[in-house]
Amino acid sequence: LCFMARLYLLGGENVTRRSAQRVNEAALKDAGGSPSITVLPWARASFDKAYRGRIRFSTYLTSLGASRVNFLDFSDSEETIAQGVCQSDIVYLTGGLVIALVERLRKAKVDLILEKFSGIIVGRSAGALALCQSAITTGRRTKKVHMICGLGLANIVLKAHYKLKHDRSLLALSKTQRIYAVPAGSALIYENGVISILGEAFLFENGEKKLLESFS
């Protein structure tokens, strides 16, 4: 399948500290410098508007040059959501719970809209995982590894928020599949199977780990 969007798969970010500012700057520049951005904050467990968080994120994106930042709610009508996505240059999926996000994107038929979208899609953390064929998550308390099916816009297996402590389980899993692991602050840029790196990322394959070339 050939999808038209360019994906920025961000391993994670502390928005207060703007720890992935250069990734966001690159995405905005890629979209023409002063893009219209639609944010889908649907990966959170609860649907409180998280007003302060929205203001902070909106201010952040505006300071990087966004001409408009529009938040869509899962409770909005299908028509409003479709229109909001189609009229934007960048669609931004924020972090939280990847299973909830994938479910909601499918329920609101956003998966079908994104398949035809020809702009930039930025996914942060759970947002990045949701865009991939498969996502690997690690339980915080149990340390148990889960494989989750994503939307498949990027035909890869992804681990976000990658840390060294994940190596053992990723090396074991890599015997049967190729896994891209991206730490917070770094991103993979994916366009029709072609991958480039912003920051650093690792490839786990055949029980081995390899640093993918990084540039600053």
Disulfide bonds with the S-S distance in Angstrom:
none
